[in-house]
Amino acid sequence: MTLRIPSRVVVFDYGEVISISPTERDRAELLALAGIDPAADAEFWASYWAHRDGLDQGTLSVHDYWALIAAEIGVEWSASTVQMLWACDFRGWISVEPGTIDLIDEMYRGGTRLALLSNAGFDFAGPFRYSPMGRYFERIFVSAEMDAIKPDPAIYAEVADELGIDLTDMVFVDNKSINTDAAAALGVTTHHFVGVAGLRDFLTNLAEREVA
């Protein structure tokens, strides 16, 4: 099958659209490596998420990110533990949703222009670009390499400018409504992702309108 939307560029978020959420097993492994009792993990996860924007914006290195968490929860991790924490966390986020990948492949083979826009740290830039899925996207935008993170309106404007299109010619897919709402306010056609079936219906409707 192919899916063609020739007049638009479809821009995909990565986390929990192309990727799946880290599993309970992933989360449990991360806590075990960190030496955290799963029954008292609230402080760890609060710190984990509190500094994620800094990691995604490129203002925190991966090393400094884990160092901040350690300082806040009052633990010390060896160099090897920090590396293992990073690897475990990375593995949890790099796992993919097969249905989304196959849908992207259909669009690519149909000739639809595709791009990726992810709030992610520098460490994801290479894997995004050089993994098998990298071939589908004419541009891969990683927030750590940019001047903004979603939902800052500036990031959507920068993406459109780099793609050589008007914001009204962009279709943006993201799992967070705060991000799709910000893009929609600029005239972008958006889809709040909650599952592959809904995304397929949305894109198929767009494609059908192209030939109507």
C-alpha positions in Angstrom: 0.0 0.0 0.0 1.0 3.6 -0.5 -0.4 6.8 0.9 0.1 10.1 -1.0 -0.4 13.7 0.2 1.6 15.6 -2.4 0.7 19.2 -1.4 1.8 18.9 2.3 4.8 17.9 4.4 3.9 15.6 7.2 6.0 16.2 10.3 6.1 13.5 12.9 7.0 13.7 16.6 9.1 10.7 17.8 8.3 9.9 21.4 5.2 7.9 21.9 4.3 8.4 18.2 7.0 6.5 16.4 8.4 5.1 19.7 6.5 3.3 22.4 6.5 4.4 26.0 9.2 2.7 28.2 7.6 -0.5 29.6 7.2 -1.3 33.2 10.1 -3.6 32.9 12.2 -0.7 31.5 11.2 1.5 34.4 11.9 -1.2 36.9 15.3 -1.9 35.5 16.2 1.9 35.6 15.1 2.0 39.3 17.2 -1.1 40.0 20.3 0.4 38.4 19.7 3.6 40.3 19.4 1.7 43.6 15.9 3.1 44.2 13.2 1.2 46.1 10.2 0.9 43.7 8.0 1.6 46.7 9.7 5.0 47.2 10.4 6.1 43.6 8.4 9.4 43.5 11.4 11.6 44.2 13.4 9.8 41.5 10.8 10.3 38.8 10.1 13.9 39.9 13.7 14.7 39.3 13.9 12.6 36.1 11.1 14.7 34.5 12.0 18.0 36.1 15.3 18.2 34.1 14.1 16.7 30.9 13.5 20.0 29.2 17.1 21.0 29.8 18.3 17.8 28.2 16.0 18.3 25.3 16.9 21.9 24.8 20.7 21.1 24.8 21.4 23.2 27.9 22.2 20.0 29.9 24.6 17.3 28.9 23.6 13.7 29.5 26.3 13.5 32.2 25.0 16.6 33.9 21.4 15.5 33.7 22.1 12.3 35.7 24.4 14.2 38.1 21.5 16.6 38.9 19.2 13.7 39.6 21.8 12.1 41.9 22.3 15.3 43.8 18.6 16.0 44.2 17.8 12.5 45.5 21.0 12.3 47.6 22.8 9.4 46.0 26.2 8.8 44.4 26.6 6.8 41.2 29.8 5.4 39.8 30.8 6.3 36.2 29.8 2.8 35.1 26.4 3.2 36.7 25.8 6.5 35.0 26.6 4.9 31.7 24.2 2.0 32.4 21.5 4.4 33.5 21.8 6.3 30.2 21.8 3.0 28.2 18.8 1.7 30.0 16.9 4.9 29.6 17.9 5.3 25.9 16.8 1.7 25.2 13.4 2.4 26.7 12.8 5.4 24.4 14.3 4.0 21.2 11.8 1.1 21.0 9.3 1.6 18.2 5.6 1.3 17.4 5.6 -1.0 14.4 2.3 0.4 13.0 3.6 3.9 12.9 6.8 2.9 11.1 4.8 0.9 8.5 2.5 3.8 7.9 5.5 6.2 7.4 6.9 3.6 4.9 3.6 3.7 3.0 3.7 7.5 2.8 7.3 7.5 1.8 6.7 5.1 -1.0 3.7 7.2 -2.1 5.9 10.2 -2.5 4.7 12.2 0.5 7.3 14.6 1.9 8.1 13.6 5.5 10.1 15.2 8.4 10.7 14.5 12.0 10.5 17.0 14.9 11.4 15.7 18.3 12.1 17.2 21.7 15.2 15.1 22.3 18.8 15.5 23.5 21.9 15.4 21.4 22.3 11.7 22.0 19.3 10.9 19.9 20.3 12.9 16.9 22.6 10.2 15.4 20.3 7.3 16.0 17.4 9.2 14.4 19.4 10.0 11.3 21.3 6.8 10.9 18.8 4.2 11.9 16.7 2.5 9.2 13.9 5.0 9.7 16.2 7.9 8.9 15.8 7.2 5.2 12.2 8.3 5.2 12.7 11.9 6.4 14.1 14.6 4.2 14.9 16.5 7.4 15.3 15.5 11.0 14.9 18.2 13.6 16.1 17.6 17.1 15.3 20.2 19.7 18.7 20.1 21.4 20.2 21.3 18.1 17.6 24.2 17.8 16.8 27.3 19.7 13.5 26.1 21.1 11.5 23.1 22.3 7.9 22.3 21.6 5.4 23.9 22.2 7.4 27.1 21.6 5.9 28.6 18.4 9.4 29.4 17.2 10.2 25.8 16.7 7.4 25.2 14.2 8.3 28.4 12.3 11.9 27.2 12.1 10.9 23.8 10.8 8.6 25.3 8.1 11.3 27.8 7.0 13.9 25.0 6.8 11.5 22.9 4.7 10.8 25.8 2.4 7.0 25.8 3.1 4.3 27.9 4.7 3.1 26.8 8.1 -0.3 26.1 6.4 1.4 23.5 4.3 2.6 21.5 7.3 0.8 18.5 8.9 2.0 17.9 12.4 1.5 14.7 14.4 2.3 14.6 18.1 1.0 12.7 21.2 0.8 15.8 23.4 -2.1 18.1 22.8 -0.1 21.1 24.2 2.2 20.6 21.2 -0.5 20.2 18.6 -2.5 23.1 20.0 0.5 25.4 19.7 1.1 24.3 16.1 -2.6 24.6 15.2 -2.7 28.2 16.4 -0.1 29.0 13.7 -2.2 27.5 10.9 -0.7 24.0 10.9 -3.0 21.0 10.3 -2.5 18.8 13.3 -3.3 15.4 14.7 -3.2 14.5 18.3 -1.9 10.9 18.3 -3.5 8.4 20.5 -3.1 5.3 18.3 -2.1 4.1 14.9 -5.7 3.4 13.7 -6.7 7.0 14.3 -3.6 8.3 12.6 -4.2 6.2 9.6 -7.8 7.5 9.3 -6.6 11.1 9.6 -3.9 10.7 7.0 -6.2 8.7 4.6 -8.8 11.5 4.8 -6.2 14.1 4.0 -5.0 12.0 1.0 -8.6 11.5 -0.3 -9.2 15.2 -0.2 -6.1 15.7 -2.3 -7.7 13.8 -5.2 -11.3 14.9 -4.6 
